[in-house]
Amino acid sequence: MDETKAFGPGASAAAIRAHYDVGNAFYRLWLDETMTYSAAMWRDEQDTGSLADAQRRKIAWHLHHSGADRTDAVLDVGCGWGGMLRAAAATRAEGAPRLAHGVGLTLSDAQADLARGAIAQDMPNFGSPSPRFDIRLESWVDHKPAEPYGAIVSIGAFEHFTKPEDEPAAKIAIYRDFFSRCRDWLRPDGRMTLQTIAYGDPNLDAAAIPFMRDIFPDSDLPRVRDILTATDGLFEVERLRNDRVDYARTCDIWANNLRTHRAEAVALVGAEQTRRYERYLKFSGWGFWSNHLHLLRFRLKRR
Ligand SMILES: C[S@@+](CC[C@H](N)C(=O)[O-])C[C@H]1O[C@@H](n2cnc3c(N)ncnc32)[C@H](O)[C@@H]1O
């Protein structure tokens, strides 16, 4: 992949890599053991369970609502370190076929390396015949599936699909392009789940959230109405949740983990980079607590 190339809409491969290729060892210091880099899901605000349990619950929600635990072919757009696909192979609904084919798209070399290694280690646990996994360094814009999928999941990637300078109509056109491809890639009865951060206030934009611009320079957030417009006629919105408190809690735990491992983080990535992440996690948490940012979870049925 050409690092400098803007491969289409949204953040360039170079911008994505600048963030996600900071290094697996750094992310391991403050993410949980599932290496999940998106909002977890607690039962409710009284649930005091661990971050790892809440991440597993979130993954289970996506497996169940997309149907990824019941179909043999699954696509994860923005697969990160591979946790969702590994869970799709390991956790099947009663009477469901084995997972035959799991495809993950990421733009980060470091994520792809770790995901491939973890999948290879897990393989003996997946039973026989073994699923085929394809972790691709590829944007959704370039994806050409070999066969239709029974389910698609996308968690925490949609935030990178448009740039702050895109006009509102251009943003919606990009989102619609994404959904129309996903629709074409699904079997007729297929579903997808989408999890994304969104502006909580219609008057906010990237300029009002400087810490986001600093850490994700090329990316802009959607508004809920953009997603409803972009899916109209392509998918039925079966469920929509705003779980902003889940992301507020997740950010607070990440910030606390990073504080605890500050010396190791500085040794790995330097004091300035560590400070940038500390600032971003602190302000992100504040953004979700204060209702400036929302965390949307959609269950979408192909029309
Ligand atoms: C915040 S991480 C989330 C990873 C994972 N889904 C999770 O929940 O832990 C965002 C992911 O989206 C991927 N991504 C960003 N833009 C993308 C694009 N245009 N096509 C495919 N993946 C993309 C990144 O490489 C990264 O894997």
The ligand as an SDF file (V2000), in Angstrom:
LIG
                    3D

 27 29  0  0  0  0  0  0  0  0999 V2000
  -10.4350    2.4160   16.6520 C   0  0  0  0  0  0  0  0  0  0  0  0
   -9.8370    1.0680   15.6900 S   0  0  0  0  0  0  0  0  0  0  0  0
  -11.0700   -0.1270   16.0960 C   0  0  0  0  0  0  0  0  0  0  0  0
  -10.5920   -1.5290   15.9220 C   0  0  0  0  0  0  0  0  0  0  0  0
  -11.5500   -2.6380   16.3270 C   0  0  0  0  0  0  0  0  0  0  0  0
  -12.7540   -2.6320   15.5290 N   0  0  0  0  0  0  0  0  0  0  0  0
  -11.8750   -2.5740   17.7950 C   0  0  0  0  0  0  0  0  0  0  0  0
  -13.0350   -2.3350   18.1470 O   0  0  0  0  0  0  0  0  0  0  0  0
  -10.9620   -2.7860   18.5990 O   0  0  0  0  0  0  0  0  0  0  0  0
  -10.2790    1.5350   13.9850 C   0  0  0  0  0  0  0  0  0  0  0  0
   -9.9240    0.5300   12.9230 C   0  0  0  0  0  0  0  0  0  0  0  0
  -10.4480    0.9950   11.6700 O   0  0  0  0  0  0  0  0  0  0  0  0
   -9.4680    0.7760   10.6630 C   0  0  0  0  0  0  0  0  0  0  0  0
   -9.7750    1.6770    9.5360 N   0  0  0  0  0  0  0  0  0  0  0  0
   -9.7790    3.0220    9.4960 C   0  0  0  0  0  0  0  0  0  0  0  0
  -10.1200    3.4670    8.2700 N   0  0  0  0  0  0  0  0  0  0  0  0
  -10.3570    2.3660    7.5190 C   0  0  0  0  0  0  0  0  0  0  0  0
  -10.7420    2.1450    6.1610 C   0  0  0  0  0  0  0  0  0  0  0  0
  -10.9250    3.1580    5.3340 N   0  0  0  0  0  0  0  0  0  0  0  0
  -10.9140    0.8710    5.7200 N   0  0  0  0  0  0  0  0  0  0  0  0
  -10.7140   -0.1700    6.5720 C   0  0  0  0  0  0  0  0  0  0  0  0
  -10.3440   -0.0330    7.8630 N   0  0  0  0  0  0  0  0  0  0  0  0
  -10.1580    1.2180    8.3250 C   0  0  0  0  0  0  0  0  0  0  0  0
   -8.1540    1.0100   11.3670 C   0  0  0  0  0  0  0  0  0  0  0  0
   -7.0650    0.4470   10.6580 O   0  0  0  0  0  0  0  0  0  0  0  0
   -8.4430    0.2880   12.6980 C   0  0  0  0  0  0  0  0  0  0  0  0
   -8.2430   -1.0990   12.5370 O   0  0  0  0  0  0  0  0  0  0  0  0
  1  2  1  0
  2  3  1  0
  2 10  1  0
  3  4  1  0
  4  5  1  0
  5  6  1  0
  5  7  1  0
  7  8  2  0
  7  9  1  0
 10 11  1  0
 11 12  1  0
 11 26  1  0
 12 13  1  0
 13 14  1  0
 13 24  1  0
 14 15  1  0
 14 23  1  0
 15 16  2  0
 16 17  1  0
 17 18  1  0
 17 23  2  0
 18 19  1  0
 18 20  2  0
 20 21  1  0
 21 22  2  0
 22 23  1  0
 24 25  1  0
 24 26  1  0
 26 27  1  0
M  CHG  2   2   1   9  -1
M  END
$$$$
